[in-house]
């Protein structure tokens, strides 16, 4: 027999999954390729960037192609999750006007599709690692990599919790974020090796949280090693209060939100 709290938690996840399934159906309605686009998008970009940069600029960089692939998949997960998370409340305006649903549930349900697509891309990425590059990450390194994945999803939720209610008030926010994503992309070590960047500039790039998460993920997966643990500890120490603050800001910014929909 379930306790009341357990029933409440169960209902929450049932609602999240129901909303996520609705998003999936609406997203691929009328698309004959459907979910195949989830695979095609990152790997088409990878093929173009790999052809250009591996042949013209980074011929001498060891394992450049797989490093580029890992960086792209992690980045596109972050970009997709933050984008759909930001617009999640506005896209569910018709539901929010009729039924009370906690705002955080709406935001999380919107990011489930991105998480599912990311898992699929991860499988493809590991196939490349093992069968094309003969890279076999150890269990310890896979666990550390999983921590980095959770942190990427976590900072995506932090951003979404803050911007989703603001987007209803400021409709140009999505345009601003598109530009910001481009800036963050080129300030992350995705298409270029971090080792080629001067140390004084590296410290600036590390202000972008995705720089640390992408670079350390590559170290764990490809180099089968561990980056500095003090960096990870500091990151988590900053992440936890930021996550709590984002939930508080979501609650604060959501006051009288229905009237603006």
N, C-alpha and C positions, 0 to 999 in steps of 0.2 A: 504494500500500500504506500502511495506517495504522500509525503508530507506536504502541507500547503506551499512552503517555499519551493519545494521541488517541482510542484505542479506549475507554479508561476514561472519558474525558469524554463520548464519544458514548453509552456505556451509561448514564451518569448522567442525561443528558437524555431518553433513551428511557424510563427508569424514571419520571422526573418526569412525562412526557407520558402514560404509561400510567395512573399514579395519578390524574392530572388528568381523564382521560377517564372513569375509574370514578366520580369525584366528580360529574361532569356528569350521567352516566346516573342515578345514585342521587338526585341533587337534583331532577331533573325527572320522575322515575318517578311515574306516576299524575297528573301535572299536565297538564290538557288545553291550557292556555295556554302551558305550557313556558317557553321562553326569552323569550317576550313579556313576562313579568313583569320581566325585566331592564330593559326600556324603560319599562314602566308605573309602576314604583315611584318612580323619581326624578322623572318628569314629572308624576305626580299630585300629589306633594308640592310641586313647583314651581308648578303651577297654583293650588293653595290659597294658598300663601305669597305668590305674586305678586298674586293678587286682593286679599288682605287688606292687605299692606304697601304695594303700589304705589298703591292707591286711598286708603288712610286716612292713611298716614304719610309716604311718600316721593314724593309727586306731583312735587315740584320737582327730584328727583334725576335727572340725565340718565342715560339708558340703564340705569335701575335693573333692569329685567326681565332683560336679558342678563347683567348682573353677578350677579344672584341665581342664574341658571341655571348659570353657570360655577362659582360658589362651591359650589352644591349638588352638582354632579357630582363635583367634586374631593373634597368632604367625604365623600360616600357611598362613593367609592372607598376612602378611608382607613378609614372606619368598617367597611366590609364586609371589607376585607383583614385588618385587625387582629383582627376577631372570628373569622373562619374560621381565621386563622393561630394564634390562641391555643388553639383547640380541636382543632387538626389532629392532634397526637400521640395524644390520647385517642380521637379518632374512628377512628384507624388501629390501635387496640390489638391487634385480632385479627391483623393483618399483622405488627406488630412482635414479637409473641410467637413467630411461626413463622419469620420471615426477618429477617436483619440488613439494615436499610436505614439509611443515614446520616440522622440526625434532620433535618438542614437540608433534605434532599431532600423529606422528608414535608411540611415546612412550606411550602416553595416550591410544591410541587405543589398544595397546598390553596389557594394564592392565585392560581393560574393562572386559575381560573374568574372571580374578581373582576377580574383584568386583562383578560380577554376581554370581559366585560360592560362594563368601562370603555371599551375601544376602541370598542365599538358606540355607547355614549353620547356619546363624543367626536365620532363621525361626525355624529350628530344635532345636537350642539352647534354644529359648524362649519356645518351647513346653516342653522341659525338665524342664525349670525353673518353669513353671506354673503348669503342670500336675504331675510332679514327685517330685518336691520339694516345691510346694505351695508358690513360691516366686513371688510376684507381685510388680515389680518396679513402683514407682510413676512417674508421668509425668515429674517432675523436674529432677529426676534421669535419666530418659530415654533421656532427652535433653542433659544432661551433658555427658552421655555415647555416644551420637551421635557426640558430639564435639571430644571426644577421638578417635572415628572411623575416623573422618575427618583428625585428626592429624596423625593417623597411615598411612592412604593413602597418606597424604602430605609428610611425611618423606620418604615413599617409592618412591614417584616421585622425591624428592630431590636427593636421591641416584641414581635413574635411569637417570635423566637428566645429572648427572656428569659422570656416568660410561658407558652409552650407546655409546657415541662417543669414549671413551677410549678403550672399548672392541674391537673395530675395529682395533685399533693399538696394543693392548695387548691381544692376544687370550687366554692367560692362566688366564685371570682375573676371568673367571667363576669358575675355580678350586680353586682359592684363596677365592672367595666368598662362596663356599660350605663349606670350612673349617671355615671361619669366622662365618657363620650361626650356625654351631655347637657350637662354642664358645659362641656366643650371646644367643643361646637357653639355655645353662646351666648357663649362668649368668643372666638369667631372671627368675622371680619367677613363673615358670609354673608348674613344678613337685614338688616343695617344697614351703611351706608357708614362706612368708617373715618374719613373726614374730619369726621363729626359727633361723634366721640368726643374729649373733651378730651385734650390732649397728655400730661398726667400719667398718664391711664388707658391711653393707647395703649402706653406703655412697659411697662405690666403685661401687656397683651394680647399683646405680642410675645414674652412668655415661652412662650406657646403656639406651637410651631413651625409649626402649620397657618396661623396668622395671617399670617406672612411669606409662606409658599408660595402661599396663596390670593390675597392682596393683590397680590403681585408677578406672579402669573400673569395676573390681570386687567389689570394695567398693560401687559404684553406683548401680550396678545391683543386687548383692547378699545381701549386707548389707543394701541396701536401705538408703544409707547415702552419704555424700559428703566428699571427701578427702580435704586436705588443698588447698584452692583456690589460695593461693599465689604461690604454685608449678605450678599450671596450667597457671597462668598469666605469670610467668617467662618463662615457656616452650613456650608459644605462642610468647612472646617477642623475644625469640631466633629463633623460627621457621620462622617468617616472613622474616627477613633479609637473613636467610639461603636459603629460597625458592627463593628469588630474585637473590641471588648469584648463585644458581644452574642454573637458566635460563640464566644468563650471561655467565657462564662457558660452558653451552651447545652450545651457539652461538659461543664462542671462540674456543672450541675444534672441532666444526663442519666445520671449514674452511678447504678447500681442502679435505674434507672427501670422496667425491665421487671417487677421484682418488685412494683411498686405498681400495675400495670395490672390 
